[in-house]
Amino acid sequence: MNETAVYAVRTDTVRRINPATLERAMPERAERARRFRFEKDRLLCLGAGFLMMRVLGIRNEKEIRYGENSKPYAPGYPAFNLSHSGVWCALATGGASMIGFDLEEIDQRHTDIAAEVYTDAELRWMQADPVDRFFRLWTWKESVMKATGLGMVLEPYTFEVLPFAAGHTVMIGDVEWYAADGIWDNCRYSICADEAVVHVRWTEIKD
């Protein structure tokens, strides 16, 4: 069974972490976090660093590399991907060699951009349940874009993710992508990988 594990941490948990721990291991990330205007954004930035340390075992940020379009990876460690939304920061990792992960707080105020990012077929599918299906489509698209390592270079309206709704795969280039999705707290999430994602196990880190 190809299990993907997702580890999540809330911003109020990150607030309790000894800042010196992150400063020593990830000084550049700590400095980047300080530049954010709002505390929540600072905590989400630090939360990503905390998860890479806690889950993957990274002890020095020099171990982390970034692809051409800023996708993080760490040679010698399992494939992983990060996402955050609302009060949650989360890291997904598993047996796949390529993985993308997206987490989005469900908020109907954001659904008005649908026509700019979805295909006509996706917009028709969305009509049956506009809010939930908007976020299913959005997280599928984002997880694909992140899994490929292309990010926004792969513009969301240029490919279709409706096959995921029927449990099928999506071809991007010469790679067949699999997806799994669901709900965590008040967020929609999707995981995309180059192998079938049979099971997703969530763990909240509370200390």
Steps between C-alpha positions, in 0.01 A plus 500: 500500500638841402427708808558872501548654842398858568627676810322821602576767757286793611639852528431509875721192539778664299472803729605281794815366332830631636609742223867423564443146373392625157754783498790258534381256236332737255632855540400609148143378547484671841617824340244464220226444758593821680435698183130407494269774625243274668572251776299221336718517188814495712375194687405315181847564357663372818256209511630375165853502637388324817329223300804441281707462815251296701365272227792460261781537751667792323735678740656758272321700233800461270369146443194648327517569127254677270403406148490738205153617606570504875372153593694388811671162526774349714741247346511183706157561655156378384310710248280757674290806438371780721181704510324732739164667534306660783669399827653181357842423359544146368758273340417197284748220438484143377649237274449684170802655330301814411228647718290816511275607785252783541290605797236772472267642763143486367382857448234576240633854456777363280282311252447800270828429319375165368446623143864613484655168603263217401407350165141512371447135595632564851272802540198288402602230750541762771139623465357202691673612824677830429699548820617146573572420137686828453744393770525144376599632158732761648692257721522242222647763267741637759621155602567410135684826439713440808560131431635572152733764644367751246290706739328793329694433180233231450203734485187346658262557208732312260431153639195315631471308829146362468629141456598513869130535590440155350810346657701511176844642428607818321781509244730803506778462248614139521413451868180335625384675817284352775310698761324463832299770671290564807423737787715589800339722762343781291733451203495308174820320405640309206810286457636429152776246434658293227373187677149411618418654838303222666479638852561839665587510871479832683682579824476824691820597681405669824839553668 
